[in-house]
Each structure stands twice: as C-alpha cells, then as structure tokens.
Amino acid sequence: MVRSLEWDDSSCTLQLLDQRLLPAQVEMVTCENYTKVSTAIQNMTVRGAPVIGAAAAFGMALAACQSAQTTTEGLRADLKKAADVLIASRPTAVNLAWAVQRMLKKASVPASTADDLTQLMIAEAKLIAQEDVETNRRMAEFGAALIEDGDTIIHHCNTGSLATVDWGTALGAIRMAHEQGKKIHVLVDETRPRLQGARLTAWELDQYQIPYHIITDNMSGHFLRSGMVKKVFYGADRVAANGDVCNKIGTYMLSLAAKTNGVPVYAVFPTTTVDLNLKSGDLIPIEERDQEEVLGIEVNGQRVTPQGAKAFNPAFDVTPNDLITALVTENGVIYPPFDINLPRAVEDF
Ligand code: MRU
C-alpha cells in the first residue's frame, strides 16, 4: 500500500498521496516548500489528524531547507513564521499544532550552524513520522482486543493508514483484529460531505480484504437498532481533558444512536490528539468549510441543489464523554470516569 507521505532526502521534498483523487487515481503531489504543505492540508490533499501533524512537521523541515538565512538566529525566525502559517492551516485537529510546537522546541536546542539546525529539523520530522507508526501499532493491539470474532462494526470517516503515516487508529484496530484471524464485517459510513468512508475507508478495506458494506450516514440508526451491529469504532481530531471527543461530523449522531441501542462505542486515538488544556469539548474550535462541499453534489450529471441555495458545513462535531464506552490510546484502554483516567493515562507515561 502506498504511504500517505514520503520524505525524499535527495531532493529535500515531501511527497503527499493526493487523497482527493482516491480511489480513482493514485497520484503523489510534490511539496518543495512549507506553503505548499499548508495548502495541501487546507484543501485536504492530505487529511486525518495524525498525518496532518506529520506533514506539518515536514513542512517545518522544508522551511529550514528553503530558508536563505545563514545564521541560526535568522533561521529560527524563519521557522517561527512557517510555524504560524502551518498551524493556521486547519483549526480542529490538535496534532497539527502539537507537531509544529515540537519542531519549534527542537529548533531551540543549541546548534553551531544553520545547516546543522536544518539537519536537526529533518531528523525530528522523520522521528515524528516514525513514532506515529509505532504508536498506531500499539493502539491497534489494544483496540483489536476489544473486537470479537464475528463482530459487525460501524466505522465513521477514514482512520486508516491514509489518515496516519501508516497503519491507522480505529481502522488500524479493525485491521489488526482481522490479521489475528477474527472474522469481521464493517459497515462503512460514507461520511458526507467529503465521503472519506465511501472513497478512502472502502479503498483500504479492499486492500486488507476485510468484508464491508458502505452505508449512507443516515442508515446507521437502522442498523444499530436491528441488532446486527456489535460495536462502533471511530477516531478523533481533538479530545478534551474530560474525554469529550471531537471527530468528523456525524460522529455525535452515530454515538447517540449507539448509546440508545446499547451498542458499545470506542474512540481510538494517539495521546497527541488529547488537549489537556481544554476542560470540555465545548471549547474545541470546529472548522467550518466551504459550503460548496455540501451544495456541489451531482446526480446523473446534474447539480441537485437549487441555484442560490445556502448550506452549513461544520467539518467536525463533539461527542460528549457519556456516550463513549472506552477510549483507546497507545497507553492502553481507558474507561470512565474519563476526567480522572484520561489525564492520568496521558501524563503518567
Ligand atoms: O476532515 P478530515 O478528513 O481530516 O477528518 C478526519 C477525521 O475526522 C478522522 O476521523 C480523524 O482524523 C481521526 S483519524 C486517525
């Protein structure tokens, strides 16, 4: 499987798999500077909380490679400018700011020359990417242990290797359970309006040979009520200190329907997605995207919405912690009370 991103040492460039074109075309986009990385994050060439963090880290490495500054102080000033641009690319997934802040911290260590500092930046971005893969593998082991042979699982958005550097979060757990020999069937929420489920998760499941059916988002209540679905798995873009989970729009409605029908809900995410500065999910900034993403849908080659129609397009919603059965991180499975157990699981490691 092609990786969501690759760093090329020889040309000092970042290759991004263009997720807007999948599954029809598998094409890489070359980023030779940080502004191109920022644009790719904004227009969702690259998307998914962990991988936009890694992409932004490489954006910082590119800023160092491209800088004309010859002193370490001058280079640090350029890196600060790049950091501001990269962090502003998308507001909700906290992994983005986390990765850029970590790069800035690395930039502050003593270095003799601007070249040395640039090498430190490249090495740190590579480390962030490598750690993401290792973290995902650990999460997948914990998540897979919650999945039983014969389970039908509803999955929302795309949380697989495309949304991370490799392997994935919620979909990583499902993949791990499949590789352990468990028979699993996935109901793939198509995930309007960008269709990350129908386009990306289905594409990944095909490659892992995991059986699935795509459902429209408004079908999940029906299948949850029918008794067919044993678990709900999704990822997260930002998790508040009390365990409120902000994830792709539609996650809240899915969780409500699951709770009403007694179906367990698991959110799987790395600890880099946790924002302990925010007491509750109400404080998480929700990205509002272009209304054209909602209005521009075509059926039989015709736009379905009346000319001049207006739409709301929040890209994420918040699921209150009482709708969630457990949180799965690389440090283990966390059960309520989340306001006590989540900070502990993040800080004690
Ligand atoms: O708008 P997107 O596609 O970047 O949103 C992605 C999600 O909401 C995922 O569920 C989330 O990032 C977790 S994936 C590891």
Residues whose N, C-alpha, C, O or C-beta is under 5 A from the ligand:
A	BS01	MRU	R47 G48 A49 P50 H156 C157 N158 T159 A163 T169 Q196 G235 A236 D237 N247 K248
